[in-house]
Structures are given as structure tokens and as C-alpha cells.
Amino acid sequence: MTTFDDEREQTFERKFALDRELAFKVAARRNALLAHWAAARMALHGAAAGDYVKGLVEKGVVHPDPQSVAARVMGDLLARGVPTSRQELDARIARFTTRARAEIVRGALR
């Protein structure tokens, strides 16, 4: 392999690692935003809201699939008698993903 090929491969590896790190940070931030929204809908305040946010962010680390997090939130809302459609929840997740990505990227540029 030439030096150019080696450098190109290293560049791709660095980009892949940075993309994975960005995706992880965005998912964690999205889950925190979603958890704050859900906690407010369930009338959780103070330590209870903080524990809920922490638990949902940790769940997202263990099970990074957004559908897993959505199922948990939907179940929690229904258990508390808070009417929420899956469409509304999916729209919130999309909105919070966009917001989280913007916040993370904006923070990285500072």
C-alpha cells in the first residue's frame, strides 16, 4: 500500500469514529429531551423527574435502538394514564433528534 492509501484509510477510520461518537451523543441528548418531555406530561417533578431522565438516558445506552426507548416511554405514559399516540411520540422523537443534533454540533463548533 502507498502512503496515500494509508493516510486515506486512516482518514476514513477517524471519520467513522467521529460519526459514531456524534451518533451516541445525539441519541443520549435526544433521550434526555424526550424524558424531560415525558416527565412533564406525567407530572413528575424534582428528584422523580431527574431519576426518570437518568433512567431513560441509561436505557438508551444499553439499548441504543430508538424503538426500545419509544416503547418504554409509551408504556410509562400509558401506565400513568397520559393519552399519547404513537404518531405523536414518533414526531417528538424526530423533533428531539433534530434539536439534539443541532445542539451537539453547535457545541462542537465553539
Helices and strands as residue ranges (DSSP letters): H 3-41, H 46-62, H 66-79, H 86-109
